[in-house]
Amino acid sequence: MSCGNIPTVVVASNALAREGLRSHLHGSRFAVMPGDGAAGGPAPLLIVAMLDEPRSAETVRTLRAAWPEARLVLFTGAAGLPPEDLCAAANGILDGAAGPASLIGALELVMEDVAVLSPGLLGRLIEHARPALARPAASSAQAAAPGLAAPLSTSEVKVLRCLAGGASNKMIALRYALAEPTVKIHVKNILRKLKAQNRTQAAIWARENGLHPL
């Protein structure tokens, strides 16, 4: 990753929230682009968004469609947790009360391809996504639980337990001395076998079937 400035788009419908985020980033290498970044200049490498109103979410979706390679960091706020599709796309989800130092540190990790989740948010995300996931038949926490498209391998069970604990692909790779592309393949297979749409839904399945987080 380059050590230079990182073109960054800040999204927030509320002017006070938007200026607050800009102020937090001032003086850092996260160079805030004017407006929504669509008026020319370099492509943004990072999108930082406070989804304080529904139109903010739509703005983020538009930006993601225009720049799919940009990293995405979302803030929770008074409006609650972000929509499920944006949660699944995010590289980081932070508490809205995060201060400047915490924000900068989290963004640095995100740019190093480390998924970031503020403490205490995993449980809220699981509860938020629970209605979207049909509860599978009860099992004894084994990989061959009923309702799977195919049994999980031993390696997939290990990765799934890490997902239940909120671990990123990089963290899982380091834990088991795997290449990150290998972890990505395991995650893809897990989602397919569980018929889950994203990592949060896979974490719900793991917890409800007794696969304790690692």
N, C-alpha and C positions, 0 to 999 in steps of 0.2 A: 504493500500500500504506500502511496506517496505521502511524504511528510509535509507537503505544501498545504495551501488552503483547500478546504472542501466546500464546494458550492452547495448551499443549503437553502431549502425552501421551508418557510415557517407558515403553518396553516392554523388559523383560529378565526372564528366569526366575530368574536368579541374583541374590540380594539384593545382593551386593557390587557386581556390575556395574550394577544398577539405581541404587543409591545413588551410585555413581561418576558416572553420567550426570547424576543430579540435582545433584550437587555442582558439576559442570562448568557447569551452566546457572544455578546460584544467582547472583543479583545481576545477571543479564542481563534483557533484556525478554522472554525465553522463559519464561513463567510456567508452571511444571510443575503440572498438575492432579493432584488426589489419585486414587489407584488407576488405573483404566484410563479415566477420564473419563466413565464411564457413569452416575455417580451424580448427574446433574443438573449445573447450571451451563452456561456457554457451550460451544458446539460447538468442539472443538479445531481449530486451523488448521494444526497441525503434529504429526506422529507421528515420534518418534525411537526407533528399535528396535535392540537388540542381539539378534540371533537366535542365542542361545546354546544353545537347546534346541528341538526340534520344536514344542513347545507355544507358544513365542514366535511362530513363524511363523503358527500358527493364530490367535493373538490379533491379530496385525497384519491378517490377512485379515478377521477379524470387524470390526475398527475401520475398515478401508477400506470395507467394505460399509455400515457405519453412517454414515461421513463421507467420501464419495468425493472431496469437494473439498479435504480436508486434504492438505497436502504430506507426502511420506514420505521420510525419510532413514534408511538402513540402515547398520549397522556390520558389517564382517566380523570374525570372531573365530576361536576354536579350532575351531568347527564347520565352518569353511570358508566358501565363498561362499554368499550367500542363494539360495533356490530361484528358478528361472527366472522364474516368474510375478511374484514380488515384485521381482526385478531390473528387469523390464520396467515395473513400476508405479512404481518409485522415482524421486524427483527428485534424489536424491543417494545415493552409496554411498561410505562412508569407511572407511579403515583403522581397525581397533579400537584402535590405539595413538595415535590423534589426541589431542592435548592440548586443554585448555580454550580457548585462543586460536584454535587451528585449527578446533575445533568451532563456536565462535560465528561465526567468519568464514564458514565453509561454510554454516551455517544462514541467515545474512543473505543470502548469494547465492541460496540456494534460494528464500527468500521474495521475491526479486526476479525469480523465474522463470528463474534460471540453473541448468542442470543441473551437478552437481558430482560429480567422480570423483577419488578420491585417486590420485596418481601411481603408475603401475605396475599399477593394477588392471584396465585395459582388456585387456591380454594374458591375464590370469587369467580374466576374464569370457568372452573368446572361447574359450579352451580348455574352460571349464566348459560352454558352450553347444554346442560343436562336435558332440557325439553326437546332439543333437536336430535338426540340420540336415543333410539329405541332401546330400552333396557333388555339385555340379552338374558337367556335362561341362566339360572343360578348354576354355579359350578364349584368345584373344589380347588379353584385357583390354578388349575393345570392348563397347559397349552391346548388340550383337546376339548375345551369347553364347547357345549352345544351351540349351534348357530354360526360357527365360523365357516367362512368360505373354504378354508383349508387349515390344518393344524399349524400352530406356530412352532418353529424350530427352537432349539435350546438358545441359540444366539439371539433370535427374535424376542424370546421371553426376556432375556437380559436387557435388551435395548428398550423393550416396552416398559419394564420396571423403571428404567432411567427416565423415560418420557413421563411416567407418572410422577416423578419427582421434579419435573420441570427442566431437565438437563437439555442442553443444546447438542447438536450433532458433534461439535468440536469437543465438548466435555465428555460425551460418550466415547468418542474415538480415543481420547487420552486415557480414559479409565480402562479400556479393554485393548489398548495398543492396536487399534484398527485405523485404516485410512478413512478419511471423512467420506469419500465416495462410497466406500463399503457400508458405512453407517447409513448414508442416504438410501442405498438400495434396501437395507433392512427396514428402514422407516416406511419406504414406499410399499414393501411387501406386507408390513404390519397393517397399514391403513387399508390395503386391498382386502386382506383376510378378515379384518374386523368390520369391513364395510363402513369405515369411519371416514369422514370428510377431511379431518385435520388432526393435529397432534393432541389438541385439547380433548376431542372426542375419544381418542385412543387412551388418554390418561383416565377419563371417566370409566371406560370399559375395564381398564386394569384394576382400578380401585374397587369397582363393584364386583369384580371376580377374584378379589383377594390377592392380587399381585402387588405386594407392598412396595412403595417407592424406594429407590436406591439413592 
